[in-house]
């Protein structure tokens, strides 16, 4: 992000917060936390700006704090990547497990057949396959 664009975002957010104060309106919220999407839409930029631009994040956090809302916590997107990685691993392990269960079932079937053949041979009977 260039410095000029970052400055524009800071200015837009500052104007928005000042406008809310002048009209005695509060920040849009949901479940006691600032509604980041609504703030970003009102300011005319993507909500990621409020997570990635430290000045914007701090401005919003300060405004939220004055009215008793939780602000914007820094998001760690590596958690999402780890979750996807774990889900893939779980899927692979489930597939391997299904293959092994099928193999065990087939081996047990064969073992039952061979035990039957062995019993027939021990009894001196003829075995036709």
DRENBARO-209703 format. One record per residue (C-alpha): x, y, z. Coordinates in steps of 0.2 Angstrom, whole numbers, padded with zeros to 4 digits, always signed. Layout:
% residues N
XYZ...
This chain:
% residues 129
+0000+0000+0000+0007+0017-0005+0009+0031+0008-0004+0042-0001-0017+0029-0001-0014+0025+0017-0016+0043+0021-0032+0044+0012-0039+0029+0022-0033+0037+0038-0042+0054+0033-0058+0045+0028-0059+0036+0044-0055+0051+0054-0069+0061+0045-0081+0046+0048-0077+0045+0067-0079+0064+0068-0095+0064+0059-0102+0051+0071-0097+0062+0086-0105+0077+0079-0122+0068+0076-0120+0059+0093-0121+0042+0084-0111+0027+0089-0100+0015+0079-0110+0001+0071-0108-0014+0082-0112-0032+0083-0111-0043+0099-0101-0029+0108-0088-0027+0095-0086-0014+0081-0094-0020+0064-0078-0018+0054-0087-0021+0037-0100-0007+0041-0086+0005+0045-0076+0001+0030-0091+0002+0019-0095+0019+0026-0077+0025+0024-0077+0019+0006-0063+0006+0007-0060-0013+0010-0062-0019+0028-0044-0026+0027-0038-0009+0028-0044-0008+0046-0034-0024+0050-0018-0020+0040-0016-0001+0042-0010+0001+0060-0015+0019+0061-0033+0015+0055-0033+0001+0067-0028+0012+0082-0040+0026+0077-0055+0013+0077-0049+0005+0093-0048+0022+0102-0066+0027+0096-0073+0010+0101-0065+0011+0118-0073+0027+0122-0090+0020+0119-0086+0003+0127-0085-0008+0112-0071-0020+0108-0060-0014+0094-0051-0022+0080-0039-0036+0085-0025-0039+0073-0029-0054+0063-0017-0068+0060-0021-0077+0044-0009-0090+0047-0022-0098+0058-0033-0101+0043-0019-0108+0033-0015-0120+0048-0033-0125+0049-0034-0129+0030-0018-0139+0031-0025-0149+0046-0041-0152+0037-0032-0159+0022-0022-0170+0033-0037-0177+0041-0045-0180+0024-0030-0189+0019-0029-0200+0035-0048-0204+0033-0045-0210+0015-0030-0221+0021-0040-0228+0035-0054-0232+0023-0042-0242+0012-0035-0251+0027-0052-0256+0034-0056-0263+0017-0040-0272+0016-0042-0280+0034-0060-0285+0029-0053-0294+0013-0039-0302+0023-0052-0309+0036-0063-0316+0022-0048-0325+0015-0042-0331+0032-0060-0338+0035-0059-0347+0018-0041-0354+0021-0046-0360+0039-0061-0370+0031-0049-0377+0017-0037-0383+0031-0051-0391+0041-0057-0400+0026-0039-0406+0022-0036-0412+0040-0053-0422+0039-0046-0430+0023-0060-0423+0012-0058-0417-0005-0057-0398-0008-0064-0391-0024-0060-0373-0027
